[in-house]
Amino acid sequence: MQMKSSAASPGASSRRQADVGQNVSPDRCGVVLTKGTPANPVLATHIMRLPRPSWLPESQWPFQTSLFEASGLSVAVTEAGKGPVLLFVHTGQWSFIWREVMIRLSAQFRCICLDAPGTGQSPRVPSSEITLENSSRAVEAVIRGLDLEDIALVVHDLGGPAGIAAAARTPERIRGIAAVNTFGWRPSGGKFRGMLSVVGSAFVREFDVLTEFLPKLSASAFGIGRHLDEQSRNVFRAGMKQGRVRAFHYYIKDALNCDSLYAELAKAFAGTFRGLPFITIFGERNDPLGFQLRWKELFPHARQVVITKGNHYPMCDDPDLVANTIRAWHLDSLMPMIPRQ
């Protein structure tokens, strides 16, 4: 049965909270130096707890979030639980979309998510820095800075190209990829590129700033809100205020132009990642461009799951099923590959 209420009990909240970088040892200034090799030099990072915003009560976000700084980037990173690493990557909106599956999985996994530069709880940045390349660099910095290993990468929407490109730069740390309503190739065709052009246009961007149309739609039952109460929907919308909705549109616009990133993905799919455990999870009602078929062509061995009556956020439409699917896939396909400690 799916959960109707979105609030977590205080006891459950305290059990799930964890400091970012719990498995590394910062000095008293919060600076962490990860292990270095000639191929992967030492990465200095700075990690500090973020004060909880007034609009984000613990009942709505029962996790601790920290500011992570490395490689000239600053992003909000949230961590919950202990165990094998699940790294959740979305780009455009913010990490609230992962809340329900993280609550369900943090008892068995170390769940980590981040807000891409300029979104959610991450600091605002100039529009020129809101690119999928920088989002990808942020993911890579988190992987290296927290010294994550044996990662199951879970990506959604524009987090697909950004997250998988980061994984392609750290392939020795990746054990499997779960693609949730996302893509990983250069957009082509009139429908795909036309949609990106319209949504990424200045007119639609500024119209959205004035009307909050996209945050309202995304918070509705059509988006993440099928099982959420009104307070949860308002919290999600609050995370897209103060100009952060503009970041979403800048990321959409950039998806048309980052050919070098797509080239990295194509190379990884044809080489390093060819036999990697792979699963797709899509909403039944939200694959108009046939992304699942394309993923199956790239990964013939991929497991494919369709969420009945699901839309663009299947992890919110049926969080129990999506969490159970990820858990079973990890046990069956990834655990045999992970060395015993």
Buried (B, 14 or more C-beta within 10 A) or exposed (E): EEBEEBBBEEEBBEBBBBEBBEBBEBEEEBEBBBEEEEEBEEBEBBBEEBEEEEEBEBBBBBBBBBBBBBBEBBBBBBBBBBEBBBBBBBBBBBBBBBBBBBBBBBBBBBBBBBBBBBBBBBBBBEBEBBBBBBBBBBBBBBBBBBBBBBBBBBBBBBBBBBBBBBBBBBEEBBBBBBBBBBBBBBBEEEEBBEBBBEBBBEEBBEEBBEEBEBBBEBBBEBBBBBBBBEEBBBBBBBBBEEEBBBBBBBBBBBBBBBEEBBEBBBEBBEEBBEEBBBBBBBBEBBBEBEBBEBBBEBBEEBBBBBBEEBBBBBBBBBBBBBBBBBBEBBEEBBBEEBEEE
